[in-house]
């Protein structure tokens, strides 16, 4: 799906600009390199490139899931995972509800 989004992004956002830019330099001494074969090859190559570039986040997510790459953008870091495990086991040292401990004997603040 992201490949198709990248290809559509190229077609609708960049193709016309690239063609107009390339043709703007045409003069009597400088002829355009566009013919049907060159145009089709140019479009297909850029469609492929844009589609593959839009696949990179998917590839990065798969590699992060496999543990081959790490980092703050690819999921929880080791410290966050450890604090989540402490919380599940009831060993969390951090108070809940924005710094307030819930005590049934005290009146609770509602917003």
C-alpha positions as CSV (number, residue, x, y, z in Angstrom):
1,X,0.0,0.0,0.0
2,X,2.8,2.5,0.9
3,X,4.4,1.8,-2.5
4,X,1.2,2.9,-4.2
5,X,1.1,6.0,-2.1
6,X,4.6,6.9,-3.1
7,X,3.9,6.3,-6.7
8,X,0.7,8.4,-6.6
9,X,2.7,11.1,-4.7
10,X,5.2,11.2,-7.6
11,X,2.5,11.3,-10.3
12,X,0.3,14.0,-8.7
13,X,2.8,16.2,-6.9
14,X,6.1,16.0,-8.8
15,X,5.7,14.8,-12.4
16,X,4.3,17.9,-13.9
17,X,6.8,20.1,-12.1
18,X,9.7,18.0,-13.3
19,X,8.5,18.0,-16.9
20,X,7.9,21.8,-16.8
21,X,11.3,22.4,-15.2
22,X,13.1,20.2,-17.8
23,X,11.3,21.9,-20.7
24,X,12.0,25.4,-19.4
25,X,15.6,25.1,-20.5
26,X,14.8,24.3,-24.1
27,X,16.1,26.8,-26.6
28,X,17.1,27.0,-30.2
29,X,20.6,25.6,-29.3
30,X,19.4,23.2,-26.7
31,X,16.9,20.6,-27.7
32,X,14.8,18.6,-25.3
33,X,15.8,15.1,-24.7
34,X,12.2,14.0,-24.4
35,X,10.8,11.5,-26.8
36,X,8.3,8.8,-26.0
37,X,10.8,6.1,-24.9
38,X,12.8,8.5,-22.7
39,X,9.6,9.9,-21.2
40,X,8.3,6.4,-20.3
41,X,11.6,5.3,-18.9
42,X,12.0,8.5,-16.9
43,X,8.5,8.1,-15.4
44,X,8.8,4.4,-14.6
45,X,12.2,4.9,-12.9
46,X,10.9,7.7,-10.7
47,X,7.7,5.8,-9.9
48,X,9.9,2.9,-8.8
49,X,12.2,5.2,-6.7
50,X,9.3,7.1,-5.0
51,X,7.5,3.8,-4.3
52,X,10.6,2.2,-2.8
53,X,11.3,5.3,-0.7
54,X,7.8,5.2,0.7
55,X,8.4,1.5,1.7
56,X,11.4,2.4,3.9
57,X,9.3,3.0,7.1
58,X,7.7,-0.4,6.6
59,X,11.1,-2.0,6.3
60,X,12.4,-0.1,9.3
61,X,9.4,-1.3,11.4
62,X,10.0,-4.9,10.4
63,X,13.7,-4.7,11.2
64,X,12.9,-3.1,14.6
65,X,10.4,-5.8,15.3
66,X,13.1,-8.4,14.6
67,X,15.5,-6.5,16.8
68,X,18.0,-5.8,14.0
69,X,17.7,-2.0,14.5
70,X,17.0,-0.1,17.7
71,X,16.4,3.5,18.6
72,X,13.9,5.8,20.2
73,X,11.8,6.0,17.0
74,X,11.5,2.3,16.5
75,X,9.7,1.4,19.7
76,X,10.2,1.5,23.5
77,X,13.8,1.6,24.7
78,X,15.0,-0.9,27.3
79,X,14.3,1.4,30.2
80,X,10.7,1.9,29.2
81,X,10.3,-1.8,28.7
82,X,11.7,-2.5,32.2
83,X,9.5,0.2,33.8
84,X,6.5,-1.4,32.0
85,X,7.5,-4.8,33.4
86,X,7.8,-3.3,37.0
87,X,4.4,-1.7,36.6
88,X,2.8,-5.0,35.5
89,X,4.3,-6.8,38.5
90,X,3.1,-4.0,40.9
91,X,6.6,-2.8,41.6
92,X,6.3,0.6,40.1
93,X,7.8,3.4,42.1
94,X,6.0,6.2,40.3
95,X,2.6,7.4,41.6
96,X,-0.4,7.2,39.3
97,X,-2.8,9.8,38.2
98,X,-0.4,12.7,37.6
99,X,1.3,12.5,41.0
100,X,-1.7,11.8,43.2
101,X,-2.1,8.5,45.0
102,X,-5.7,7.3,45.0
103,X,-6.7,6.8,48.7
104,X,-10.4,6.1,49.3
105,X,-10.2,7.9,52.6
106,X,-9.3,11.2,51.0
107,X,-11.6,13.3,48.8
108,X,-10.7,12.8,45.1
109,X,-10.2,15.8,42.8
110,X,-12.2,15.5,39.6
111,X,-11.7,17.6,36.5
